[in-house]
Amino acid sequence: MENKAAVFSSVAFLFTAGLFVAIWRAPLVKPGTTRLPGGLVAVDSHGAPIPLLPVRTSASKKHGNRALQELDGLLISLRLEPSPPSINTPTEFRIVLTDTHGQAVTGAVVSLDLVMPGLAMPPNSLDLNDSGGGEYSAWGRFNIRGLWRMEVNITLDGQSHSVYFVVWL
């Protein structure tokens, strides 16, 4: 009788834990967001995917794990290397800034905040180095599997801009 009670308790606990995880993870990604491991997606501040023009979408697929979005006359591209990224492996975060005509935007101050929505974590921020030609890069790590939200903060000519991307590891 004790064995049946122990088995029942274990099954009930596992079921409850699984249900909790399913409910907890459900609101982290808006409908339509890619959940493929390593798939980088441009999203708005609420987590909804941002549709891109077909030409820009095909260009981003050609260059690996890269996502693009446009904001206030800036075209912001985020690329992750290696592709796909993995946990506890050094990852290069490369931002390319151009105007809508494809001209490099230089002189910006760029930082990146890595956050797991719904999980209290210490700050994980990167200050990107200006590599020249509108490219900014830094190395960092994803330390847990799951959904990561990346906020790119750009200060240019005294104005601040923020765009968001997500990646599922």
Secondary structure, DSSP 8 states (H G I E B T S, - for coil): -HHHHHHHHHHHHHHHHHHHHHHHHGGGS-TT---SBT-EEEE-TTS-B----HHHHHHHHHTSSEEEEEETTEEEEEEEESSS--BTS-EEEEEEEEETTS-B--S-EEEEEEE-TTS-----EEE-EEEETTEEEEEE-B-SSSEEEEEEEEEETTEEEEEEEEEE-
